[in-house]
Amino acid sequence: MELLRSFVFLLALYLLQGSNTSFVRLDNNGYEGIIIAIDPAVPEDETLIEQIKGMVTAASTYLFEATEKRFFFKNVSILIPEKWKNITQYKRPKHESYKHADVLVSPPTLPGRDEPYTKQFKACGEKGEYIHFTLDFVLGKKQNEFGPSGRLFVHEWAHLRWGVFDEYNDAEPFYGANTKKIEATRCSTGITGINRVYKCQGNSCVTSRCKIDSKTNLYQKDCQFFPDKYQTEKTSIMFMQGISSVAEFCNEKNHNREAPSVHNKMCNFRSTWEVISNSEDFRNTVVMVAPPPPPVFSLLKISERIVCLVLDTSGSMSGSNRLNRMNQAAKHFLLQTVENGSWVGMVRFDSTAYIESNLIQIISSNERRKLLDSLPTVASGGTSICRGIKSGLQVIRKADFQIDGSEIVLLTDGEDSSAKACIDEVKQSGAIIHLIALGPNADQAVIEMSSVTGGEHLLASDEVQNNGLIDAFAALTSGNTDASQKSLQLESKGLKLNSNDWMNGTVIIDSTVGKDTFFLITWNQQLPVISLLDPNGKSVGNFSVDSASKMAYLSIPGTTKVGVWTYSLQAKTNSETLTITVNSRAANSSVPPITVNAKMNKDTNRYPSPMIVYAEILQGYIPILGANVTAFIESKTGKTEVLELLDNGAGADSFKNDGVYSRYFTTYKENGRYGLKVRAHGGENAVMRNLRHPLNRAAYIPGWVVDGIIEGNPPRPEIDENTQTNLESFTRTASGGAFVVSNVPNLPPLLDVFPPSQITDLEATSDDDEISLTWTAPGDDSDVGKVQKYIIRISESILDLRDNFDNALQVNTTDLLPNEANSKETFTFKPGNISEENATHIFIAIQSVDKSNLTSNVSNIAQAALFVPQEDYIPDEIHPPSSPDKKPPKSGLSISILVVLVVGAVITVSLILSITICVLSTKRNSSRPRTGF
């Protein structure tokens, strides 16, 4: 029975189509395999672990009720930093690592920035990347501002697991409702509160009326919505789960489709519960009768890295210079990539396996060089992958180490029909299998091993100039070490040359890196002329030449000079291939280095479905904007497609300026494996850090209304949403792993199969009787080329336009000529033909048509108000108790004087009214609403 369960688990993971690295699975309504990782920078605090347990336990109960008794948290692993002291209940992780963490607990991005958020850059209904909590939030120090941690965990879990979005929008906190009043962006509208400007200086706080902006006809930027602390409305968790009565997600009946919330924009005006109900999780569960058990926690502590290289030396490795290229890449890994303190062993295999080196702990360059001497020099015989892996596990056991969490780096170029026989043994061992597939025929079965154990799957073709094999080994840094200890790739290039031709270029060493910088040059035939100049123009020599492996390298100890380094390589023979690789580490452990992470949206795909390339550029957790980012997608036979990635919030890119650069990939060359590599370059004064608050974050509660009085919370750090700081120049390259494509036709298709991509950033503004539209142009094939025409339709009903687009009123677009993909489009029209005199809004959507008459999905729906919202009457100034200690404000007037003034005013008004009534001999009721939204 246990064997059957293991097989089902393996199969389920293998069949997952996404590239999300989470191990979370749903078993009998309970979520298993959740990983909450404590960042190495978090100081040791055992109470933190108890707080995490309490948060998850409370969240499980809240989740169960919020999902109509469908889901709960079953078991959770807490990953503890290596530097924390050892305790007997701490176990060594198996496949759990920071890379696979679902929740990260780390210091704030910037001081005071404790807002929880979910890293989420895909479409509605697709899983997010991870949840980010700060130490102070988990310790319960931010409950007033964000609500109880357990409730907020459910809010973020809905982002992460079901791909829903926030039902508020800090960029558009108010909107003009069909009641012709200004409303706070929220769901549901049953949430009550007041809109006010609330400002504090010292211990004195003043509340004043919200003023209308003449340009937007909405409240000015300093106006905020303050919810009533005590209310009865139950929805929605994706708006403000901190309200005590809120316990449900908005559904189809109570969803506020008018509000310009992020969720409405991303999910086409469907309620959060509609999206959740359409998820695979929901379809695979039924309502539970009994309440769920409490979560079970495992405490896992990171320990030293254990790696065994398992290298294929079968006869096929003697062709295409594969054996020597493998040695070049392995030497780069041993000399530069693998971290100090790691234990490394080595096995080679053909039809049998041979232990070349038992585990050696790397303390200095001496151990690294000793391992270099163990690399194989001869290739012959058959292929037995299982024997190689089993020998690798034996090397680890011989050193009395636990297999759990140890790593096998498996390089192979051949197929092995017997490889499936050891999949279950590999899974049960607790080891992580990284697969480097060399050439077009590497075994498919081993993909399953890497997938189920959380390892990397990497591709290297036989096209040497693509430098794929060195890139693959360079990508295998530790998944659990601090970022400052990891080797970062700054450059990776290659070129085919004839005799006396030059390969010239530059590498930027920016101030965030420069420690242990390593230059590697390789060639196929003859040592080239090598010239390297530092930023001052001084020649840097002393390269170590390894003639047998046809490589030369330079390791610069300490921290090297910041600036532009220039290299020139001259080939000394015809049909030569030269490559250069440059790596470095963080210059300062307290300053996060700039990093690039790349991935595809899927690990497997079937033609003609398009795929999406993602590359995220960060410094710590801060997004980097304005970089030039290029993706290189290489097929198993070395055919390469080059794509420029964009962070423009259009097409494949969900959010503008979030540091995630994206693009559709549709030019499939053949069936089988493809590899992804990304190069990023930031020019001086062109690239910036984005310091705005992160997207998809928890709603900050500015204060609560109690008996009509605002009880304010401490203000969050004032940061302008457009705050950006210039960054110096930098270069980075990164491997995005491998993916597999099937069903690609052998011959180019006769028919166009790729329609234009969906327009996702349509915006509308109204001015008198005209409506102006802006959007980013899609392409003939997804986001490449130029569409043939646009179809614009309008309606007075969101749902009619969404569900019956073809029947909506069409706008005349005869004069609208499409531009090239990713250009900015503008169009102005007069709506006319509005059927209802009382229409308050007009809704607009666009469909694109290409030259083959293929149509895109209907765009996001934009709306334009046809009225000026009414401003509600509220008193000019109210002086509530100050926040947060509720002391009375320091003012020149005492409370008693204020009371006398108010009573006197009331008596005077009463006398005037009485006299008026007597004179006119009429009865009038004069009442005005106290407040509104």
ZAMARGU-4260 file (C-alpha; in steps of 0.2 Angstrom, whole numbers, plus 5000, padded with zeros to 4 digits):
<rodrens>
0) 5000/5000/5000 | 5014/5012/5004 | 5022/5008/4987 | 5006/5012/4979 | 5004/5029/4988
5) 5022/5033/4983 | 5019/5029/4965 | 5003/5040/4964 | 5012/5054/4972 | 5026/5053/4960
10) 5014/5052/4945 | 5004/5067/4952 | 5019/5078/4953 | 5025/5073/4936 | 5009/5077/4928
15) 5008/5095/4935 | 5009/5107/4921 | 5015/5123/4930 | 5033/5128/4934 | 5028/5133/4952
20) 5041/5125/4963 | 5029/5122/4978 | 5027/5105/4985 | 5010/5108/4992 | 4997/5095/4988
25) 4979/5092/4993 | 4974/5076/5002 | 4957/5073/5008 | 4953/5092/5009 | 4969/5095/5019
30) 4984/5105/5012 | 5000/5095/5015 | 5019/5099/5011 | 5018/5118/5015 | 5035/5125/5019
35) 5037/5141/5029 | 5055/5146/5029 | 5064/5158/5041 | 5076/5169/5032 | 5095/5167/5037
40) 5095/5185/5042 | 5082/5183/5055 | 5090/5183/5072 | 5086/5167/5083 | 5070/5168/5092
45) 5061/5152/5098 | 5045/5162/5101 | 5044/5165/5082 | 5042/5146/5079 | 5027/5146/5092
50) 5020/5162/5084 | 5020/5153/5067 | 5012/5138/5074 | 4998/5149/5081 | 4996/5159/5065
55) 4994/5143/5055 | 4982/5134/5067 | 4971/5150/5068 | 4971/5151/5049 | 4966/5133/5047
60) 4950/5135/5056 | 4946/5152/5048 | 4950/5144/5030 | 4939/5129/5034 | 4924/5140/5038
65) 4927/5153/5024 | 4928/5139/5011 | 4911/5131/5017 | 4920/5117/5026 | 4931/5112/5011
70) 4949/5116/5015 | 4961/5116/5030 | 4980/5115/5034 | 4985/5097/5037 | 5004/5098/5039
75) 5017/5111/5038 | 5036/5111/5038 | 5045/5126/5046 | 5063/5128/5039 | 5075/5135/5052
80) 5091/5144/5048 | 5108/5134/5049 | 5115/5147/5061 | 5102/5144/5074 | 5107/5132/5088
85) 5103/5114/5087 | 5089/5106/5096 | 5084/5088/5097 | 5067/5090/5089 | 5075/5099/5074
90) 5077/5086/5059 | 5087/5088/5043 | 5076/5093/5028 | 5073/5081/5013 | 5068/5090/4998
95) 5062/5106/5008 | 5072/5122/5004 | 5071/5140/5002 | 5068/5138/4984 | 5052/5128/4987
100) 5046/5139/5001 | 5028/5144/5001 | 5030/5157/5015 | 5045/5167/5018 | 5048/5175/5035
105) 5062/5189/5033 | 5067/5206/5038 | 5056/5220/5030 | 5061/5226/5012 | 5064/5243/5019
110) 5064/5249/5037 | 5046/5250/5043 | 5039/5241/5028 | 5030/5227/5037 | 5015/5224/5025
115) 5012/5206/5021 | 5011/5202/5002 | 5011/5188/4990 | 5023/5188/4975 | 5010/5185/4961
120) 5014/5189/4943 | 5003/5177/4933 | 4985/5178/4926 | 4969/5176/4936 | 4967/5158/4943
125) 4985/5154/4942 | 4996/5150/4957 | 5007/5164/4965 | 5026/5161/4969 | 5027/5164/4988
130) 5020/5174/5003 | 5031/5186/5012 | 5029/5190/5030 | 5041/5201/5041 | 5047/5196/5058
135) 5036/5209/5067 | 5021/5204/5058 | 5022/5186/5063 | 5026/5191/5081 | 5009/5200/5082
140) 5016/5218/5083 | 5006/5224/5068 | 4989/5217/5072 | 4980/5234/5073 | 4986/5239/5055
145) 4983/5222/5046 | 4972/5212/5058 | 4975/5195/5066 | 4989/5185/5058 | 4979/5169/5055
150) 4965/5179/5046 | 4978/5188/5035 | 4987/5171/5031 | 4970/5165/5023 | 4969/5181/5013
155) 4987/5178/5006 | 4984/5160/5004 | 4970/5164/4992 | 4982/5174/4982 | 4995/5160/4982
160) 4985/5145/4979 | 4970/5151/4969 | 4976/5166/4960 | 4963/5178/4966 | 4968/5197/4969
165) 4964/5211/4981 | 4947/5218/4981 | 4954/5236/4984 | 4966/5246/4974 | 4978/5259/4982
170) 4980/5267/4964 | 4961/5269/4963 | 4954/5270/4981 | 4938/5278/4976 | 4926/5277/4961
175) 4910/5285/4955 | 4896/5273/4958 | 4880/5271/4948 | 4871/5280/4962 | 4881/5296/4956
180) 4891/5296/4973 | 4909/5293/4977 | 4912/5276/4985 | 4927/5267/4992 | 4934/5253/4982
185) 4929/5238/4991 | 4919/5222/4991 | 4906/5220/4997 | 4898/5238/4998 | 4890/5232/5014
190) 4906/5236/5023 | 4902/5253/5031 | 4914/5267/5036 | 4918/5285/5033 | 4929/5294/5020
195) 4940/5307/5028 | 4957/5316/5028 | 4966/5311/5044 | 4982/5319/5049 | 4992/5319/5065
200) 5006/5329/5071 | 5014/5324/5087 | 5000/5319/5099 | 4987/5330/5090 | 4976/5322/5076
205) 4964/5332/5065 | 4950/5325/5054 | 4943/5335/5039 | 4932/5332/5024 | 4938/5324/5008
210) 4940/5336/4994 | 4936/5332/4976 | 4950/5333/4963 | 4944/5343/4948 | 4953/5332/4935
215) 4947/5315/4941 | 4930/5321/4949 | 4935/5309/4964 | 4942/5312/4981 | 4960/5319/4982
220) 4975/5308/4986 | 4975/5311/5005 | 4957/5305/5007 | 4956/5288/5016 | 4942/5275/5019
225) 4940/5271/5038 | 4930/5256/5041 | 4918/5254/5056 | 4926/5243/5069 | 4910/5234/5073
230) 4899/5229/5059 | 4889/5213/5053 | 4894/5212/5035 | 4903/5195/5031 | 4912/5199/5015
235) 4925/5200/5009 | 4941/5191/5015 | 4950/5199/5000 | 4945/5216/5005 | 4948/5218/5023
240) 4949/5201/5033 | 4954/5211/5049 | 4936/5216/5051 | 4929/5205/5065 | 4913/5200/5056
245) 4921/5196/5039 | 4922/5177/5037 | 4918/5174/5018 | 4924/5178/5001 | 4913/5189/4989
250) 4902/5178/4978 | 4892/5181/4963 | 4877/5188/4972 | 4886/5201/4983 | 4901/5205/4972
255) 4904/5223/4969 | 4907/5223/4950 | 4908/5242/4949 | 4923/5245/4960 | 4940/5246/4950
260) 4948/5233/4962 | 4963/5224/4956 | 4953/5208/4957 | 4940/5215/4945 | 4953/5220/4933
265) 4963/5204/4933 | 4948/5192/4934 | 4936/5200/4922 | 4923/5205/4935 | 4921/5188/4942
270) 4919/5186/4961 | 4933/5179/4971 | 4922/5164/4976 | 4918/5161/4957 | 4937/5160/4954
275) 4940/5148/4969 | 4925/5137/4964 | 4933/5135/4947 | 4950/5129/4954 | 4956/5112/4953
280) 4957/5111/4972 | 4938/5114/4973 | 4934/5102/4960 | 4943/5088/4969 | 4935/5090/4986
285) 4918/5088/4994 | 4911/5097/5009 | 4917/5089/5025 | 4905/5084/5039 | 4917/5084/5054
290) 4928/5098/5059 | 4947/5095/5053 | 4961/5091/5065 | 4974/5104/5070 | 4989/5106/5059
295) 5004/5095/5062 | 5021/5104/5062 | 5039/5098/5057 | 5054/5108/5062 | 5068/5106/5050
300) 5085/5114/5052 | 5096/5118/5037 | 5114/5110/5039 | 5129/5109/5028 | 5128/5106/5009
305) 5132/5088/5003 | 5134/5085/4984 | 5140/5071/4974 | 5143/5073/4956 | 5137/5058/4946
310) 5145/5059/4928 | 5141/5049/4913 | 5157/5042/4904 | 5148/5030/4892 | 5154/5028/4874
315) 5143/5042/4868 | 5152/5055/4879 | 5167/5053/4868 | 5158/5061/4853 | 5155/5080/4850
320) 5169/5084/4862 | 5157/5080/4876 | 5169/5073/4889 | 5180/5088/4888 | 5166/5100/4889
325) 5159/5091/4904 | 5176/5092/4913 | 5177/5111/4909 | 5160/5114/4917 | 5163/5102/4932
330) 5180/5111/4935 | 5171/5128/4935 | 5158/5121/4947 | 5172/5115/4959 | 5183/5130/4958
335) 5169/5143/4959 | 5151/5138/4961 | 5151/5126/4975 | 5152/5135/4992 | 5165/5134/5005
340) 5160/5122/5019 | 5151/5110/5007 | 5155/5092/5006 | 5158/5085/4988 | 5161/5068/4981
345) 5162/5061/4964 | 5155/5045/4954 | 5157/5041/4936 | 5147/5028/4927 | 5145/5018/4911
350) 5136/5001/4912 | 5144/5000/4929 | 5148/5014/4942 | 5165/5019/4950 | 5168/5030/4965
355) 5181/5043/4960 | 5181/5053/4976 | 5173/5050/4993 | 5166/5066/5001 | 5178/5080/5004
360) 5174/5096/5014 | 5179/5111/5004 | 5189/5123/5016 | 5201/5130/5004 | 5207/5129/4986
365) 5217/5113/4991 | 5201/5103/4992 | 5195/5110/4976 | 5210/5106/4967 | 5210/5088/4974
370) 5193/5085/4967 | 5199/5092/4950 | 5211/5077/4949 | 5197/5065/4951 | 5188/5070/4935
375) 5187/5056/4922 | 5197/5056/4906 | 5190/5041/4896 | 5173/5037/4890 | 5167/5020/4884
380) 5154/5007/4887 | 5135/5007/4890 | 5124/5018/4901 | 5117/5013/4918 | 5109/5028/4927
385) 5103/5019/4942 | 5120/5012/4946 | 5127/5029/4945 | 5114/5036/4957 | 5115/5022/4969
390) 5134/5024/4970 | 5132/5042/4973 | 5120/5038/4988 | 5133/5025/4994 | 5147/5039/4994
395) 5135/5049/5006 | 5131/5035/5017 | 5150/5030/5019 | 5153/5047/5027 | 5140/5044/5040
400) 5129/5058/5033 | 5110/5057/5032 | 5104/5055/5014 | 5090/5068/5018 | 5093/5084/5009
405) 5109/5078/5000 | 5111/5082/4982 | 5115/5071/4967 | 5121/5081/4951 | 5118/5069/4937
410) 5125/5073/4920 | 5120/5061/4906 | 5119/5061/4887 | 5111/5044/4884 | 5094/5035/4886
415) 5093/5021/4898 | 5077/5010/4898 | 5081/5004/4915 | 5081/5021/4923 | 5063/5020/4929
420) 5067/5005/4940 | 5075/5016/4953 | 5063/5031/4954 | 5054/5025/4969 | 5071/5021/4978
425) 5077/5039/4974 | 5061/5047/4980 | 5062/5037/4997 | 5080/5041/4999 | 5077/5059/5003
430) 5090/5065/4991 | 5088/5079/4978 | 5092/5074/4960 | 5098/5088/4948 | 5098/5083/4930
435) 5109/5090/4917 | 5104/5083/4900 | 5118/5084/4887 | 5113/5083/4869 | 5097/5078/4861
440) 5096/5060/4867 | 5097/5062/4886 | 5085/5050/4895 | 5067/5057/4898 | 5064/5046/4914
445) 5076/5056/4924 | 5066/5072/4922 | 5054/5063/4934 | 5067/5060/4947 | 5072/5079/4947
450) 5054/5084/4947 | 5048/5074/4962 | 5064/5077/4972 | 5064/5096/4970 | 5080/5096/4959
455) 5084/5107/4944 | 5082/5101/4926 | 5094/5109/4914 | 5099/5107/4896 | 5115/5109/4886
460) 5116/5106/4868 | 5131/5102/4857 | 5132/5119/4851 | 5147/5125/4861 | 5146/5143/4858
465) 5129/5143/4868 | 5140/5139/4883 | 5125/5128/4890 | 5135/5115/4899 | 5145/5128/4909
470) 5129/5138/4912 | 5120/5122/4919 | 5133/5118/4932 | 5134/5137/4936 | 5116/5137/4940
475) 5118/5124/4954 | 5121/5135/4968 | 5115/5130/4985 | 5096/5132/4988 | 5098/5136/5006
480) 5113/5147/5008 | 5112/5166/5011 | 5112/5176/4994 | 5128/5184/4999 | 5137/5167/4998
485) 5131/5162/4981 | 5141/5163/4965 | 5132/5175/4953 | 5135/5174/4934 | 5139/5191/4927
490) 5143/5185/4909 | 5141/5170/4898 | 5145/5171/4879 | 5153/5161/4865 | 5157/5164/4847
495) 5163/5154/4832 | 5178/5161/4824 | 5191/5159/4811 | 5210/5162/4813 | 5215/5179/4819
500) 5197/5184/4822 | 5193/5193/4838 | 5179/5191/4851 | 5177/5208/4861 | 5166/5213/4875
505) 5164/5221/4892 | 5159/5215/4909 | 5152/5226/4922 | 5157/5223/4940 | 5144/5233/4950
510) 5146/5238/4968 | 5135/5224/4975 | 5147/5211/4969 | 5165/5209/4966 | 5171/5196/4979
515) 5179/5180/4973 | 5178/5186/4955 | 5181/5172/4942 | 5185/5173/4924 | 5184/5157/4913
520) 5190/5156/4895 | 5187/5140/4885 | 5192/5134/4867 | 5190/5119/4856 | 5207/5118/4847
525) 5221/5131/4852 | 5224/5143/4866 | 5218/5160/4860 | 5226/5177/4864 | 5218/5183/4880
530) 5218/5202/4884 | 5209/5208/4900 | 5209/5226/4906 | 5202/5232/4922 | 5191/5248/4924
535) 5207/5259/4924 | 5213/5251/4908 | 5227/5241/4916 | 5231/5224/4909 | 5227/5210/4920
540) 5236/5193/4917 | 5241/5178/4926 | 5228/5167/4919 | 5230/5148/4924 | 5230/5138/4908
545) 5224/5120/4909 | 5229/5114/4892 | 5222/5096/4894 | 5205/5103/4897 | 5207/5118/4885
550) 5203/5131/4897 | 5211/5146/4906 | 5205/5154/4922 | 5208/5169/4933 | 5202/5170/4951
555) 5204/5187/4959 | 5205/5186/4978 | 5196/5198/4989 | 5185/5212/4982 | 5189/5218/4964
560) 5188/5235/4956 | 5170/5241/4952 | 5167/5247/4934 | 5169/5241/4916 | 5181/5227/4912
565) 5186/5224/4894 | 5191/5208/4886 | 5197/5203/4869 | 5200/5185/4864 | 5209/5181/4847
570) 5207/5164/4839 | 5223/5156/4833 | 5215/5143/4821 | 5200/5141/4809 | 5184/5134/4815
575) 5187/5139/4833 | 5174/5141/4846 | 5178/5153/4861 | 5168/5156/4877 | 5170/5167/4891
580) 5161/5165/4908 | 5162/5178/4923 | 5156/5175/4940 | 5157/5184/4957 | 5149/5185/4974
585) 5142/5199/4984 | 5154/5212/4990 | 5146/5215/5007 | 5135/5202/5016 | 5124/5217/5023
590) 5120/5224/5005 | 5110/5212/4994 | 5117/5209/4977 | 5107/5212/4961 | 5100/5195/4956
595) 5091/5188/4941 | 5079/5173/4941 | 5072/5166/4926 | 5058/5153/4922 | 5045/5147/4910
600) 5026/5147/4915 | 5026/5128/4912 | 5038/5113/4913 | 5029/5104/4899 | 5018/5111/4885
605) 5009/5105/4869 | 5009/5114/4853 | 5001/5126/4848 | 4999/5133/4865 | 5010/5148/4868
610) 5022/5149/4883 | 5027/5163/4894 | 5045/5168/4898 | 5048/5177/4915 | 5063/5185/4922
615) 5063/5194/4939 | 5077/5206/4943 | 5078/5211/4962 | 5090/5218/4974 | 5085/5209/4990
620) 5066/5210/4988 | 5066/5227/4979 | 5061/5227/4960 | 5074/5233/4947 | 5066/5243/4933
625) 5072/5249/4916 | 5084/5235/4912 | 5087/5228/4895 | 5082/5209/4897 | 5085/5196/4883
630) 5079/5178/4883 | 5088/5165/4873 | 5078/5149/4871 | 5088/5134/4864 | 5081/5118/4857
635) 5089/5101/4861 | 5099/5102/4844 | 5105/5120/4848 | 5092/5131/4838 | 5090/5147/4847
640) 5076/5160/4848 | 5080/5177/4855 | 5066/5187/4864 | 5066/5204/4871 | 5057/5203/4888
645) 5046/5218/4894 | 5040/5225/4910 | 5026/5235/4902 | 5010/5227/4910 | 5004/5221/4893
650) 5002/5205/4884 | 5011/5192/4894 | 5016/5204/4907 | 5003/5205/4921 | 5009/5220/4931
655) 5019/5235/4925 | 5035/5240/4934 | 5035/5225/4946 | 5053/5220/4941 | 5046/5205/4932
660) 5050/5205/4913 | 5039/5194/4902 | 5036/5188/4884 | 5026/5175/4874 | 5036/5161/4866
665) 5028/5153/4851 | 5042/5149/4839 | 5044/5131/4842 | 5058/5123/4832 | 5055/5104/4836
670) 5049/5092/4849 | 5058/5088/4865 | 5068/5098/4877 | 5072/5117/4877 | 5083/5127/4888
675) 5081/5145/4894 | 5095/5158/4897 | 5092/5176/4902 | 5104/5191/4900 | 5100/5207/4909
680) 5109/5224/4907 | 5106/5239/4917 | 5113/5256/4910 | 5118/5270/4921 | 5104/5282/4925
685) 5092/5271/4915 | 5089/5258/4928 | 5080/5261/4945 | 5075/5253/4961 | 5056/5253/4963
690) 5053/5258/4981 | 5034/5258/4981 | 5024/5247/4992 | 5024/5229/4984 | 5009/5223/4974
695) 4996/5211/4980 | 4999/5216/4998 | 4988/5216/5013 | 4977/5231/5015 | 4984/5243/5028
700) 4970/5249/5040 | 4973/5267/5043 | 4961/5267/5058 | 4944/5261/5065 | 4928/5271/5067
705) 4920/5268/5084 | 4904/5278/5088 | 4908/5290/5074 | 4925/5294/5080 | 4941/5288/5071
710) 4954/5278/5082 | 4969/5280/5071 | 4983/5267/5068 | 5001/5273/5067 | 5004/5279/5049
715) 5014/5268/5038 | 5030/5275/5031 | 5026/5288/5018 | 5033/5283/5002 | 5027/5290/4985
720) 5020/5276/4974 | 5032/5283/4960 | 5047/5283/4971 | 5062/5276/4962 | 5081/5278/4964
725) 5094/5277/4951 | 5105/5262/4950 | 5122/5260/4943 | 5126/5249/4928 | 5126/5230/4930
730) 5126/5214/4920 | 5119/5197/4924 | 5115/5181/4916 | 5104/5166/4923 | 5098/5149/4918
735) 5080/5146/4918 | 5080/5128/4917 | 5073/5116/4904 | 5056/5112/4898 | 5048/5100/4886
740) 5037/5103/4871 | 5027/5090/4861 | 5015/5089/4846 | 5026/5101/4836 | 5024/5097/4817
745) 5039/5091/4807 | 5035/5104/4793 | 5031/5123/4796 | 5012/5124/4798 | 5002/5130/4783
750) 4989/5139/4794 | 4991/5153/4806 | 4988/5145/4823 | 4993/5160/4835 | 4980/5174/4837
755) 4984/5191/4844 | 4987/5192/4863 | 4974/5199/4874 | 4974/5217/4877 | 4975/5219/4896
760) 4979/5237/4900 | 4964/5246/4891 | 4960/5262/4900 | 4947/5275/4897 | 4944/5293/4902
765) 4929/5305/4898 | 4930/5323/4893 | 4913/5331/4890 | 4905/5321/4876 | 4921/5311/4871
770) 4929/5296/4878 | 4948/5293/4875 | 4956/5276/4875 | 4974/5270/4878 | 4981/5252/4877
775) 4997/5243/4872 | 4996/5235/4854 | 4996/5216/4853 | 5004/5207/4838 | 4999/5196/4824
780) 5006/5181/4833 | 5003/5184/4852 | 5014/5200/4855 | 5025/5199/4839 | 5020/5209/4822
785) 5005/5220/4819 | 4987/5216/4820 | 4975/5219/4805 | 4962/5229/4814 | 4953/5232/4831
790) 4935/5229/4835 | 4929/5241/4849 | 4912/5238/4857 | 4903/5248/4871 | 4888/5244/4883
795) 4880/5251/4898 | 4881/5234/4907 | 4898/5226/4912 | 4890/5208/4911 | 4882/5211/4894
800) 4899/5217/4887 | 4908/5203/4895 | 4896/5188/4891 | 4889/5195/4874 | 4903/5205/4867
805) 4898/5201/4849 | 4881/5208/4852 | 4886/5225/4860 | 4886/5241/4851 | 4901/5243/4839
810) 4911/5259/4838 | 4917/5265/4821 | 4936/5262/4820 | 4938/5265/4801 | 4952/5278/4805
815) 4961/5267/4818 | 4977/5260/4810 | 4986/5247/4821 | 5004/5250/4826 | 5017/5237/4829
820) 5016/5226/4844 | 5020/5234/4861 | 5017/5252/4854 | 5005/5263/4863 | 4988/5265/4855
825) 4976/5279/4857 | 4959/5282/4851 | 4945/5295/4854 | 4926/5293/4850 | 4909/5300/4854
830) 4898/5286/4862 | 4881/5292/4856 | 4867/5280/4855 | 4865/5278/4874 | 4849/5270/4876
835) 4845/5275/4894 | 4844/5293/4899 | 4849/5288/4917 | 4865/5278/4911 | 4879/5283/4923
840) 4894/5273/4915 | 4899/5267/4898 | 4909/5251/4897 | 4922/5248/4883 | 4931/5232/4877
845) 4942/5228/4862 | 4946/5213/4852 | 4960/5212/4840 | 4960/5203/4823 | 4975/5197/4813
850) 4978/5195/4794 | 4972/5177/4795 | 4956/5183/4803 | 4960/5175/4820 | 4953/5185/4835
855) 4961/5188/4852 | 4952/5186/4868 | 4941/5201/4873 | 4951/5214/4882 | 4949/5219/4900
860) 4934/5230/4902 | 4937/5249/4904 | 4924/5261/4911 | 4921/5279/4909 | 4909/5289/4920
865) 4895/5300/4911 | 4892/5311/4927 | 4901/5321/4940 | 4899/5312/4957 | 4890/5321/4970
870) 4900/5327/4985 | 4892/5322/5002 | 4890/5334/5016 | 4901/5332/5031 | 4907/5343/5044
875) 4923/5353/5039 | 4933/5347/5055 | 4931/5334/5068 | 4943/5332/5083 | 4943/5314/5088
880) 4954/5307/5101 | 4972/5305/5095 | 4979/5289/5090 | 4986/5277/5095 | 4983/5281/5114
885) 4966/5289/5113 | 4971/5305/5122 | 4962/5320/5119 | 4970/5332/5106 | 4980/5346/5111
890) 4970/5361/5106 | 4967/5379/5112 | 4949/5375/5116 | 4944/5364/5131 | 4930/5351/5130
895) 4918/5362/5141 | 4920/5377/5130 | 4916/5367/5115 | 4900/5360/5123 | 4894/5377/5128
900) 4897/5384/5110 | 4888/5369/5102 | 4873/5370/5114 | 4872/5389/5111 | 4872/5386/5093
905) 4858/5374/5094 | 4847/5386/5104 | 4850/5400/5092 | 4845/5389/5077 | 4830/5383/5086
910) 4824/5400/5089 | 4826/5405/5071 | 4817/5390/5065 | 4802/5394/5077 | 4800/5411/5071
915) 4801/5406/5053 | 4787/5393/5056 | 4776/5406/5064 | 4778/5418/5050 | 4775/5406/5036
920) 4762/5395/5046 | 4769/5380/5037 | 4777/5364/5043 | 4794/5359/5036 | 4806/5345/5040
925) 4824/5349/5037 | 4835/5334/5038 | 4851/5331/5029 | 4862/5315/5029 | 4875/5314/5042
930) 4888/5306/5031 | 4891/5295/5016 | 4904/5288/5005
</rodrens>
